[in-house]
């Protein structure tokens, strides 16, 4: 491109080369813009974050523990609906704490049970 243009044909050829280079650069800018929009899309950011967290074993263990504790608290709350009194509230809180410590000690057994149950369910569904 640094060559001197000496005639009309060289000028036309140089203009065409510049137009092709311009179109290629515009296509590249459009592609980069689409990729940037895709990367910054909140849905995609959340998906990538959740996917990364799902592969993190510590996060999965914490989520399972939290889910089990929430489930235990819910069941205890349903069984002992006498939260309207101080005695009922204290009993519910005590059983919630007791179940939390019980569940944390049995976590490997509970995880194994859940894994076997889910695996059996998946196997049954694939056979049907």
N, C-alpha and C positions, 0 to 999 in steps of 0.2 A: 504494500500500500504506500510505501514511502517513495515509490518511483514517480518521476515527473511525468505528467500526462502531456503528450505532445500532439495528439490529434483527437478528432471527434470520436472515433471508434474506441480508443482507450478511455475516454471520458465516459461513454455509455457503459462500457464494461465495468468501470470502477463504480459507477452509480448503481448498477445491478448488484455488484458484490456487497456494497453498503446496505442496499435494501434487504438482501438475503440475511446479512448479519443482524440488521435491525429486527427482522421478523423472528430470527432465532432467539435474540435477547428478550423480545416481548413474550415469546412462548415460555422461556425460562422464568421470567418474572411472574407470569400468570401461574405457572406450576408451583413456584415457591410461595406465592400468595395463598393458593389453595391449601398447600401443606401447612402453612402457618395458621390459617383459619381452622383447619382440622385439628391441629395440635392445641389451639387455645379454646376450642369448643368446650364449654363446661361439662357437657355430657361425657365427652371423651376423656377429659381430665379425671372425672369421677370414676369412670370405668377403669382407667389405668391405675388409679390409686387403689381402688377396691381389689383389682386383680393382683397388685403387688402385695397388698395386705393379706389376701387369701392364701398366698404362697408362704407367708411368714408364719412359722409354727408357733411362735410365742403369741402372736395376735390371735391365731385360731384357738389356742388353749385358753386365752383370756376371754374370748368371745363365748366359748363353750361354758366356761365357769360362770360367766355373767348370765347366760341363758338359763343354766340350771338353777342358779340362785333366784333369778326372777320367777322361774316356774315354781320353785319351792315356796317362795313368798306368796305367790298367787294362790297356790293350793291351800297353804296354811290360812291365808286370809279368808278363803271360801269356807273352809271347815270351821274355823273359829270366828264366826261373824259377830262375836260379842265385843267388838272393838269400841262399842259405845260406852262401855264402862272402863275405868282405869285398870281393873283386874284383867279384863279381856285384852286390852291393849298391851299390857305388860306380858301376858301369856303369849300373845301373838309375836311380839318382838323377841321374846326368849326363844320360842320355837324357831323363828326365822334365823337367829344367830346360831342356834344349835344345828339346824339343818345345813347352814352354810359351812360350818366347821366339819360336819359329817361328810358333806359332798366333796369338800376339798381333799379330805383324806382318801376318798374312794374314787378320785378322778380317773386313774388309769383303768379301773374296772368298768366305770361308767362309759368311758370312751370306747373300750373294747366292745361292750354291749351295743352301743349305738352303731359302731362300725359294722358289727355282725348283722344287726337288724337291717341297716340300710343295704348292705351287700346282699342279704337274702331277699329283700324286697326287689332290688334291681335284677337279680337272677330270675326271680319269679316272673317279673314283667317281661324280660327278654325271651323267656320260654313260651309265654302266651302269645 
